[in-house]
Amino acid sequence: LPILDSLSEALVQTEQARDFDRLYQGLNMVVRKLQQELRPLGLTGFDSAGQPFDPNRHEAIQQLKTGRVPAGSIVQEVRRGYMMGPRLLRAALVIVEAS
């Protein structure tokens, strides 16, 4: 409920002020609060960009030849992956460097 309250307040403030910088800051605060609330339940996100592709944690949606990272590494994370304790809750959607 505190997260819902924060989102509702962000909408009211944005409607009144039309200040998108404040909207961004407010939404960023709400996301951090939600992550803080879910962490004790074992929910954690993981970063994928620059990491080697792991089919147990990543779902490749595209391959690109960029030369920025070694072949088989992740060029870009499209959607973040999450763990629930030691279990994969959702695989990260990624773009992988082609060989």
DSSP file with accessible surface (Angstrom, degrees, kcal/mol):
  #  RESIDUE AA STRUCTURE BP1 BP2  ACC     N-H-->O    O-->H-N    N-H-->O    O-->H-N    TCO  KAPPA ALPHA  PHI   PSI    X-CA   Y-CA   Z-CA
    1    1 A L     >        0   0  157      0, 0.0     4,-2.7     0, 0.0     5,-0.2   0.000 360.0 360.0 360.0 -37.5    0.0    0.0    0.0
    2    2 A P  H  >  +     0   0   73      0, 0.0     4,-2.3     0, 0.0     5,-0.1   0.882 360.0  50.9 -60.6 -32.3    2.8    2.5    0.6
    3    3 A I  H  > S+     0   0   27      2,-0.2     4,-2.5     1,-0.2     5,-0.2   0.932 109.8  48.6 -68.8 -43.5    3.9    2.0   -3.0
    4    4 A L  H  > S+     0   0  103      1,-0.2     4,-2.6     2,-0.2     5,-0.2   0.922 111.1  51.6 -61.6 -41.3    0.4    2.6   -4.3
    5    5 A D  H  X S+     0   0  104     -4,-2.7     4,-2.5     1,-0.2    -1,-0.2   0.920 109.7  49.5 -59.8 -44.9    0.2    5.7   -2.1
    6    6 A S  H  X S+     0   0   28     -4,-2.3     4,-2.3     2,-0.2    -2,-0.2   0.904 111.4  48.2 -64.1 -41.7    3.5    7.0   -3.6
    7    7 A L  H  X S+     0   0   68     -4,-2.5     4,-2.1     2,-0.2    -1,-0.2   0.919 111.7  50.1 -65.4 -41.2    2.4    6.4   -7.2
    8    8 A S  H  X S+     0   0   59     -4,-2.6     4,-2.2     1,-0.2    -2,-0.2   0.919 111.1  48.9 -62.5 -42.6   -0.9    8.1   -6.6
    9    9 A E  H  X S+     0   0   97     -4,-2.5     4,-2.8     1,-0.2     5,-0.2   0.900 108.0  54.6 -64.5 -39.6    0.9   11.1   -5.0
   10   10 A A  H  X S+     0   0   15     -4,-2.3     4,-2.4     1,-0.2    -1,-0.2   0.910 108.4  49.5 -61.2 -40.3    3.3   11.2   -8.0
   11   11 A L  H  X S+     0   0  123     -4,-2.1     4,-2.4     2,-0.2    -1,-0.2   0.924 111.5  48.1 -64.8 -43.0    0.3   11.4  -10.4
   12   12 A V  H  X S+     0   0   57     -4,-2.2     4,-2.1     1,-0.2    -2,-0.2   0.947 113.3  47.4 -62.7 -47.4   -1.3   14.2   -8.4
   13   13 A Q  H  X S+     0   0   60     -4,-2.8     4,-2.6     1,-0.2     5,-0.3   0.897 112.8  48.9 -62.6 -40.1    2.0   16.2   -8.2
   14   14 A T  H  X S+     0   0   20     -4,-2.4     4,-2.8    -5,-0.2    -1,-0.2   0.912 109.7  51.5 -67.4 -41.1    2.6   15.7  -12.0
   15   15 A E  H  < S+     0   0  133     -4,-2.4    -1,-0.2    -5,-0.2    -2,-0.2   0.910 116.2  41.6 -62.5 -39.3   -0.9   16.8  -12.9
   16   16 A Q  H  < S+     0   0  137     -4,-2.1    -2,-0.2    -5,-0.2    -1,-0.2   0.911 128.5  26.5 -74.9 -42.3   -0.6   20.0  -10.8
   17   17 A A  H  < S-     0   0   46     -4,-2.6    -3,-0.2    -5,-0.2    -2,-0.2   0.736  79.4-148.3 -97.6 -25.8    3.0   20.9  -11.7
   18   18 A R     <  +     0   0  169     -4,-2.8     2,-0.7    -5,-0.3    -4,-0.1   0.874  47.3 147.6  54.1  37.3    3.5   19.4  -15.2
   19   19 A D     >  -     0   0   59     -6,-0.3     4,-1.7    -5,-0.2    -1,-0.2  -0.876  30.4-174.2-107.4 102.9    7.2   19.0  -14.2
   20   20 A F  H  > S+     0   0  135     -2,-0.7     4,-2.4     1,-0.2    -1,-0.1   0.757  82.2  60.1 -75.3 -23.3    8.6   15.9  -15.8
   21   21 A D  H  > S+     0   0  120      2,-0.2     4,-2.4     1,-0.2    -1,-0.2   0.924 108.2  45.8 -65.4 -42.2   11.9   16.1  -14.0
   22   22 A R  H  > S+     0   0  120      2,-0.2     4,-2.8     1,-0.2    -2,-0.2   0.877 110.3  54.2 -66.5 -36.7   10.0   15.8  -10.7
   23   23 A L  H  X S+     0   0   38     -4,-1.7     4,-3.0     2,-0.2     5,-0.3   0.947 109.2  47.9 -61.2 -46.6    7.9   13.0  -12.2
   24   24 A Y  H  X S+     0   0  158     -4,-2.4     4,-2.6     1,-0.2    -2,-0.2   0.938 113.3  47.5 -59.3 -47.6   11.1   11.1  -13.1
   25   25 A Q  H  X S+     0   0  127     -4,-2.4     4,-2.1     1,-0.2    -1,-0.2   0.912 113.5  48.4 -61.2 -41.6   12.6   11.7   -9.6
   26   26 A G  H  X S+     0   0   16     -4,-2.8     4,-2.2     2,-0.2    -2,-0.2   0.930 112.6  46.6 -66.3 -44.2    9.3   10.6   -8.0
   27   27 A L  H  X S+     0   0   72     -4,-3.0     4,-2.6     1,-0.2    -2,-0.2   0.896 110.5  53.9 -65.5 -37.9    9.0    7.4  -10.0
   28   28 A N  H  X S+     0   0   61     -4,-2.6     4,-2.3    -5,-0.3    -1,-0.2   0.917 108.7  49.5 -60.8 -41.5   12.7    6.6   -9.4
   29   29 A M  H  X S+     0   0  115     -4,-2.1     4,-2.4     2,-0.2    -2,-0.2   0.910 110.3  50.2 -63.8 -41.2   12.0    6.9   -5.7
   30   30 A V  H  X S+     0   0   10     -4,-2.2     4,-2.7     2,-0.2    -2,-0.2   0.925 109.5  50.6 -65.6 -42.6    8.9    4.6   -5.9
   31   31 A V  H  X S+     0   0   72     -4,-2.6     4,-2.7     1,-0.2    -1,-0.2   0.935 111.3  48.4 -61.2 -44.5   11.0    2.0   -7.8
   32   32 A R  H  X S+     0   0  131     -4,-2.3     4,-2.4     1,-0.2    -1,-0.2   0.909 111.7  50.1 -62.2 -40.4   13.7    2.1   -5.2
   33   33 A K  H  X S+     0   0   76     -4,-2.4     4,-2.2     2,-0.2    -2,-0.2   0.921 110.7  49.0 -64.3 -42.6   11.1    1.8   -2.4
   34   34 A L  H  X S+     0   0   73     -4,-2.7     4,-2.1     2,-0.2    -2,-0.2   0.932 111.2  49.6 -63.6 -43.2    9.4   -1.2   -4.2
   35   35 A Q  H  X S+     0   0   63     -4,-2.7     4,-1.8     1,-0.2    -1,-0.2   0.915 110.3  51.5 -61.1 -40.7   12.8   -2.9   -4.6
   36   36 A Q  H  < S+     0   0  122     -4,-2.4    -1,-0.2     1,-0.2    -2,-0.2   0.888 110.8  47.9 -63.2 -39.6   13.5   -2.3   -0.9
   37   37 A E  H  < S+     0   0  108     -4,-2.2     4,-0.2     1,-0.2    -1,-0.2   0.840 115.1  45.0 -70.5 -33.5   10.2   -3.8    0.1
   38   38 A L  H ><>S+     0   0   53     -4,-2.1     5,-1.6     1,-0.2     3,-1.2   0.723  93.7  79.0 -84.6 -21.9   10.7   -6.9   -2.1
   39   39 A R  G ><5S+     0   0  138     -4,-1.8     3,-2.4     1,-0.3    -1,-0.2   0.903  88.2  55.7 -56.4 -44.2   14.4   -7.6   -1.1
   40   40 A P  G 3 5S+     0   0  110      0, 0.0    -1,-0.3     0, 0.0    -2,-0.1   0.769 102.2  58.9 -62.2 -20.7   13.4   -9.3    2.2
   41   41 A L  G < 5S-     0   0  124     -3,-1.2    -2,-0.2    -4,-0.2    -3,-0.1   0.480 125.6-104.2 -82.8  -3.5   11.3  -11.7    0.2
   42   42 A G  T < 5S+     0   0   24     -3,-2.4    43,-3.1     1,-0.3     2,-0.5   0.489  73.3 143.1  95.9   4.9   14.4  -12.7   -1.8
   43   43 A L  E   < +A   84   0A  30     -5,-1.6     2,-0.4    41,-0.2    -1,-0.3  -0.691  18.3 160.8 -83.6 121.7   13.6  -10.8   -5.0
   44   44 A T  E     -A   83   0A  64     39,-2.3    39,-3.3    -2,-0.5     2,-0.2  -0.999  29.9-137.6-139.6 141.8   16.8   -9.3   -6.6
   45   45 A G  E     -A   82   0A  25     -2,-0.4     2,-0.4    37,-0.2    37,-0.2  -0.553  17.8-148.3 -88.2 160.6   17.5   -8.1  -10.1
   46   46 A F  E     -A   81   0A  18     35,-1.9    35,-0.8    -2,-0.2     2,-0.3  -0.985  11.4-124.5-133.5 146.5   20.7   -8.9  -11.9
   47   47 A D        +     0   0  116     -2,-0.4    45,-0.0     1,-0.1    33,-0.0  -0.679  25.8 174.4 -86.7 142.5   22.7   -6.9  -14.4
   48   48 A S    >   +     0   0    0     -2,-0.3     3,-2.4     3,-0.0    26,-0.4   0.666  37.1 113.3-119.7 -28.9   23.5   -8.6  -17.7
   49   49 A A  T 3  S+     0   0   61      1,-0.3    26,-0.2    24,-0.1    27,-0.1  -0.241  91.6   9.7 -56.2 130.7   25.2   -6.0  -20.0
   50   50 A G  T 3  S+     0   0   42     24,-2.9    -1,-0.3     1,-0.3    25,-0.1   0.273 103.4 117.5  85.7 -11.1   28.8   -7.0  -20.7
   51   51 A Q  S <  S-     0   0  104     -3,-2.4    23,-2.8     1,-0.1    -1,-0.3  -0.499  76.1 -94.0 -85.5 157.2   28.4  -10.4  -19.1
   52   52 A P  B     -C   73   0B  87      0, 0.0    21,-0.3     0, 0.0     2,-0.2  -0.440  50.6 -98.3 -65.6 143.6   28.8  -13.7  -21.0
   53   53 A F        -     0   0   70     19,-2.8     3,-0.0    -2,-0.1    20,-0.0  -0.440  41.2-171.5 -64.7 131.2   25.5  -15.1  -22.3
   54   54 A D    >>  -     0   0   54     -2,-0.2     4,-2.6     1,-0.1     3,-2.4  -0.950  17.0-155.8-127.5 109.8   24.2  -17.8  -19.9
   55   55 A P  T 34 S+     0   0   96      0, 0.0    -1,-0.1     0, 0.0    -2,-0.0   0.688  94.4  62.6 -62.7 -13.7   21.1  -19.7  -21.3
   56   56 A N  T 34 S+     0   0  127      1,-0.1    32,-0.1    -3,-0.0     3,-0.1   0.636 121.7  19.1 -81.3 -15.5   20.2  -20.4  -17.7
   57   57 A R  T <4 S+     0   0   79     -3,-2.4    35,-2.3     1,-0.1     2,-0.3   0.504 119.8  59.5-126.5 -15.9   19.7  -16.7  -16.9
   58   58 A H  E  <  -d   92   0C  12     -4,-2.6     2,-0.5    33,-0.2    35,-0.2  -0.920  53.8-156.2-125.8 148.5   19.3  -15.0  -20.3
   59   59 A E  E     -d   93   0C 105     33,-3.4    35,-2.5    -2,-0.3     2,-0.4  -0.980  22.8-143.3-120.7 113.0   17.0  -15.2  -23.3
   60   60 A A  E     +d   94   0C  49     -2,-0.5    35,-0.2    33,-0.2     3,-0.1  -0.623  25.1 171.6 -78.6 129.8   18.6  -13.9  -26.5
   61   61 A I  E     +     0   0C  85     33,-2.7     2,-0.3    -2,-0.4    34,-0.2   0.507  66.9   7.3-112.0  -9.3   16.3  -12.0  -28.7
   62   62 A Q  E     -d   95   0C  97     32,-0.8    34,-2.6     2,-0.0     2,-0.4  -0.978  57.7-140.0-165.5 154.6   18.9  -10.8  -31.2
   63   63 A Q  E     -d   96   0C 132     -2,-0.3     2,-0.3    32,-0.2    34,-0.2  -0.979  23.2-179.8-120.4 139.1   22.5  -11.0  -32.2
   64   64 A L  E     -d   97   0C  63     32,-2.3    34,-3.5    -2,-0.4     2,-0.8  -0.973  27.8-136.1-134.0 150.9   24.6   -8.0  -33.3
   65   65 A K        +     0   0  153     -2,-0.3    32,-0.1    32,-0.2    34,-0.1  -0.903  46.9 141.2-105.8 100.1   28.2   -7.5  -34.5
   66   66 A T        -     0   0   50     -2,-0.8    -1,-0.2     3,-0.2    31,-0.0   0.661  51.1-138.6-110.5 -28.3   29.3   -4.4  -32.6
   67   67 A G  S    S+     0   0   65      2,-0.3    -2,-0.1    -3,-0.2     4,-0.0   0.509  75.8 108.1  78.3   3.5   32.9   -5.1  -31.6
   68   68 A R  S    S+     0   0  173      1,-0.1    -1,-0.0     2,-0.1    -3,-0.0   0.764  83.5  20.4 -83.8 -28.6   32.3   -3.5  -28.2
   69   69 A V  S    S-     0   0   37      4,-0.1    -2,-0.3     1,-0.0    -3,-0.2  -0.927  97.8 -81.7-134.8 161.4   32.3   -6.8  -26.2
   70   70 A P    >   -     0   0   94      0, 0.0     3,-2.0     0, 0.0    27,-0.3  -0.262  61.5 -83.5 -61.6 152.4   33.7  -10.3  -26.9
   71   71 A A  T 3  S+     0   0   61      1,-0.3    27,-0.2    25,-0.1    28,-0.1  -0.251 119.0  27.7 -54.8 138.1   31.6  -12.6  -29.0
   72   72 A G  T 3  S+     0   0   34     25,-2.4   -19,-2.8     1,-0.3    -1,-0.3   0.395  97.2 116.3  86.9  -2.7   29.0  -14.4  -27.0
   73   73 A S  B <  S-C   52   0B  12     -3,-2.0    24,-3.2   -21,-0.3     2,-0.5  -0.582  75.3 -96.3 -94.8 163.4   28.8  -11.5  -24.5
   74   74 A I  E     -E   96   0C   0    -23,-2.8   -24,-2.9   -26,-0.4    22,-0.3  -0.667  31.9-176.7 -86.1 122.2   25.7   -9.4  -23.9
   75   75 A V  E    S+     0   0C  16     20,-2.6     2,-0.3    -2,-0.5    21,-0.2   0.871  71.4   4.5 -80.5 -44.0   25.7   -6.1  -25.8
   76   76 A Q  E     -E   95   0C  99     19,-1.4    19,-2.6   -27,-0.1     2,-0.6  -0.999  60.4-136.4-148.8 140.6   22.4   -4.8  -24.3
   77   77 A E  E     +E   94   0C  52     -2,-0.3    17,-0.2    17,-0.2     3,-0.2  -0.885  19.6 179.9 -95.7 120.5   19.9   -5.8  -21.7
   78   78 A V  E    S+     0   0C  72     15,-2.8     2,-0.4    -2,-0.6    16,-0.2   0.841  74.8  12.8 -89.0 -39.5   16.4   -5.2  -23.1
   79   79 A R  E    S-E   93   0C  95     14,-1.7    14,-1.7     0, 0.0    -1,-0.3  -0.988  87.0-114.6-141.4 130.2   14.5   -6.4  -20.0
   80   80 A R        -     0   0   72     -2,-0.4     2,-0.2    12,-0.2   -33,-0.1  -0.277  25.3-133.3 -65.3 145.1   16.0   -7.0  -16.6
   81   81 A G  E     -A   46   0A   0    -35,-0.8   -35,-1.9    11,-0.1     2,-0.4  -0.655  18.7-153.9 -95.4 157.0   16.1  -10.5  -15.1
   82   82 A Y  E     -AB  45  90A  56      8,-2.0     7,-2.5    -2,-0.2     8,-2.1  -0.980   6.8-155.2-136.5 145.4   15.2  -11.4  -11.5
   83   83 A M  E     -AB  44  88A  29    -39,-3.3   -39,-2.3    -2,-0.4     2,-0.6  -0.858   8.4-153.0-111.7 149.0   16.0  -14.0   -9.0
   84   84 A M  E >  S-AB  43  87A  71      3,-3.3     3,-1.8    -2,-0.3   -41,-0.2  -0.906  74.6 -55.5-119.6  95.1   13.9  -15.2   -6.1
   85   85 A G  T 3  S-     0   0   40    -43,-3.1   -41,-0.1    -2,-0.6     4,-0.1  -0.491 121.6 -19.1  65.2-130.3   16.5  -16.4   -3.7
   86   86 A P  T 3  S+     0   0  124      0, 0.0     2,-0.3     0, 0.0    -1,-0.3   0.581 122.6  91.3 -83.8  -6.0   18.5  -19.0   -5.6
   87   87 A R  E <  S-B   84   0A 177     -3,-1.8    -3,-3.3     1,-0.0     2,-0.5  -0.685  80.7-117.4 -95.8 142.8   15.8  -19.5   -8.2
   88   88 A L  E     +B   83   0A  66     -2,-0.3    -5,-0.3    -5,-0.2     3,-0.2  -0.613  29.9 178.5 -74.0 122.0   15.4  -17.7  -11.5
   89   89 A L  E    S+     0   0A  96     -7,-2.5     2,-0.3    -2,-0.5    -6,-0.2   0.841  72.0   0.9 -90.0 -43.8   12.1  -15.8  -11.4
   90   90 A R  E    S-B   82   0A  93     -8,-2.1    -8,-2.0   -33,-0.1    -1,-0.3  -0.961  73.1-127.0-148.9 129.0   12.5  -14.2  -14.9
   91   91 A A        -     0   0   22     -2,-0.3     2,-0.3   -10,-0.2   -33,-0.2  -0.418  32.2-111.5 -69.4 147.8   15.2  -14.5  -17.5
   92   92 A A  E     -d   58   0C   0    -35,-2.3   -33,-3.4    -2,-0.1     2,-0.5  -0.621  23.1-130.7 -77.7 137.6   16.7  -11.3  -18.8
   93   93 A L  E     +dE  59  79C  30    -14,-1.7   -15,-2.8    -2,-0.3   -14,-1.7  -0.833  41.9 173.9 -87.8 126.2   16.0  -10.5  -22.4
   94   94 A V  E     -dE  60  77C   0    -35,-2.5   -33,-2.7    -2,-0.5   -32,-0.8  -0.899  38.6-131.6-137.1 161.4   19.3   -9.6  -24.1
   95   95 A I  E     -dE  62  76C  11    -19,-2.6   -20,-2.6    -2,-0.3   -19,-1.4  -0.961  33.4-150.6-110.9 129.2   21.1   -8.8  -27.3
   96   96 A V  E     -dE  63  74C   8    -34,-2.6   -32,-2.3    -2,-0.5     2,-0.3  -0.811  18.2-109.8-109.4 142.5   24.2  -10.9  -27.8
   97   97 A E  E     -d   64   0C   5    -24,-3.2   -25,-2.4    -2,-0.3   -32,-0.2  -0.508  38.2-132.3 -67.1 125.7   27.4  -10.0  -29.6
   98   98 A A              0   0   17    -34,-3.5   -31,-0.2    -2,-0.3   -32,-0.2  -0.423 360.0 360.0 -78.6 156.5   27.7  -12.2  -32.8
   99   99 A S              0   0  126    -28,-0.1    -1,-0.1    -2,-0.1   -36,-0.0  -0.394 360.0 360.0 -90.9 360.0   30.8  -14.0  -33.6
